[in-house]
Amino acid sequence: MFTEDDEDQLFGVELNNVSVVLIHRALKAYYDQWSGGDPWEQAEIKTLKDYFYGLMLEVTIGLTPDD
């Protein structure tokens, strides 16, 4: 579906605290229920899941990007 060449295009997104938590939950469920496929795609999902976990921790302890 995706290749490493698709990583060149970047997007900026603004999310509120609730969105961060919900996206992390969705990524975790998707990763945990991985049915197989391209190992590169699975690694990218894990990277995103871990990134949103970090954001979720920042939300939990009340940090903002400016702190």
Beta strands, then each sheet from edge to edge (+ up, - down):
end
